Amino acid sequence: MSGEHHTIELPSTLATPHPAAHGVTTIDGPAPVLLGEVTLPAERASVPRARAFGRAVLASAGAAHVRDDAEVLVSELVTAAVRQAGGSGSPLTLRLLRTGPLLRIEVHDRGAALPHPAPVDLMEETGRAWFLVAVMADRHGTDLAATGKTVWCELRAWPDERRAH
């Protein structure tokens, strides 16, 4: 799998992070810029709403060229959060951020259960969420907090302006 996975319990004592911008702690690189955020109930009907929200945000942010990949990632992360909530309808938050050349997709929920890779049966219709995220994203991980967890992934969506100079 090409993705690099991280599970981080915040606040980290292993590094001196940059001040958090929009709740995202960065070790290096530019501060994240919030592109869009929506809070949805943890129910199946929220998945297509999350995809539509992601498409709209990416179009307005000049990243429509990664829309298809981002839509799959949004769908998988939101679906996983809905499944873990067990139909409780508790709120989940989808956030899209830009950190330099990277699009960061985050889904925060109140659950404590961590996502974990499972054996993948390509003939099944379900059970591939974490596999797809690991294959499609440049990096992915889970941040733990007192209010639950944030499952996130990043993919390159814009040119790296630091390398252009």
N, C-alpha and C positions, 0 to 999 in steps of 0.2 A: 504494500500500500504506500502511496506516495505522500500522503498527508502526515504531518508531524503533530502528535497529540500531546496536550498538556492538561493536567489537572492541577489546579492551583487553589490553595486555601488562602483567602485574603484576610488580613493583610500579610504580605510575604515578608519573612524575616531573612530571606536569602539574598536580596538585592535591595538597592536603594532606588525605588521607582521614581519616575517623574510624577509630579502632582497629577492626581486623577482628573481627567476632563471627561465629562459625561459619564462618570462612574467607571471608566476604563483606565486601569493602571498600566502605563507603558514603561518598559525598561529603557528602550532607545527609540529613536525616531520621533516624528512629529506627533503632536497631541491630536487625538481623534476629533473629528468634526461630525456632529450628529446630523445625519441626512433625514432621518424620519423615525418616529416611534409611535406604536399603537398598542393599546391594551385591549385584549380580547378575552372572552370566557374560554376556559379549557374545555371546548366541545368541538365535535367534528365539523360543524358549520364554520368554525373559525379558520380552518385550513385554507379554503378558497379565498376567504377575505384577506388572509395574510399574504397569499400569492398576489392578489390584485394590488394590495398596498405596496408590496415590494416592486412590482412592475412599474407602478406610478412613480415611486421614489427614484428608481434607477433611471427612468426616462428623464426626469427633471434634473438629475445629477450628472447627466452626460455619460451614463454607463449602460446604455441600452444594449450595447454589444455583448455584455455578460449576463443579460437578463435571463436567458434560458437556464444557464447553470445556476444562477442565483435563485431562480424560481424553484428549481429542484431542491436546493439546499434549504431554502425557507420552508418548503413543504415538508421535508424530512424532519427538520428540527421542531417545527410546530406540531406535526403529527406525533412525534415522540413525546412532547410535553403533554399533549392531550391524552395520550394513552397512559402515561404515568399518573396523571391526575385522576384516572379512573372515572371520567365522566362527571366529576364533582362540579364542573363549571367555575372552579376557582380561577382567578385572573392569571393570565400570562402576558408577558410584554415582549413584543418583537421590536428590536432596534436595528437600524442600519446605520453604520458609521463609515467614514473614510479616514484611514490612517495612512497618509502618504499615498502610495500607489495601490493600497489594499482596501477592499471592501470587507468590512467586518459585519457579519450577521450574528445577532445574539437573540436568544430566547431565554427569558428569565421566568422561572416559576417558583412556587413556594415549597416544592417537594425537595426531599433530601436524597432521594435515590439517584445514584450516578448512572449515566449511560455506560454501557459496556458492550464490547464487540461480542457478537454471537456467531455461531457457525452459519454460513450463508448457503441457502438452498436457492439457486437461481431459478428453479421451477416454481417456487412459492411466490405469491403476490405480496407478501409482507415479510418483515424481518431483515430488510437490507439497509435500514436508515443509516446506521453508523458506518457500515461498509461504504455506502455511497458518499457520505460526508468525507470519509478518510481518503477515498480515491479522487474526489473532485476538488476538494479544498487544498490550499497550500499549507494551511495549519488549522488545527481544531483543538478544542479542549473544553474544560469545565472549570468554572470558578465557583467556589463555595463561599457562602456568606451566611450571616445569621438569619437573613430573610428568605433563604432558599438557595437556589443555584442558578447560574447562567451558563448555558451551553452555547458555544460559539464556534464559528469557523471564519476563515479569511480566504479571499481569493484576489489575485491581481486583477485590477479593473482599470487602472490608469497608468500612464508612463511614470517611471521613477524619476522625478525631477532632480533628485540629489545626484544621480549618475549622469545626467545630461550636461552638467557644468564641469 
